[in-house]
Amino acid sequence: MANALLSIQIIPKTKNGENVIPYVDEAISIIDRSGVKYQVNPLETTMEGDLTELFAIVEKMNQRMIELGSPNVISQIKVLYQPNGASMDQLTEKYR
């Protein structure tokens, strides 16, 4: 059972002011390959899973941005940690 929700907006700096969308797409692909449940929104992506696992995914995302040539990365993160269970569906079902 998931015990956390983590929303991330990753903002990689590019060497010459290039478009960051290919970097963001790569970051989202890391989330996708991880197998956790996630939802892409216009300004951030929310993941659902174990808190430790989610932070490990964030670390991989940041490392990959550097591998792609970004000199630094800002990651804006919001976390809901709820040991008895956390669910995106539970928090948003009344709006669907």
Buried (B, 14 or more C-beta within 10 A) or exposed (E): EBBBBBBBBBBBBBEEEEEBEEBBEBBBEBBEEBEBBBBEEEEBBBBBBBBEBBBEBBEBBBEBBEEBEBEEBEBEEEBBEBEEEBBBEEEEEEEE
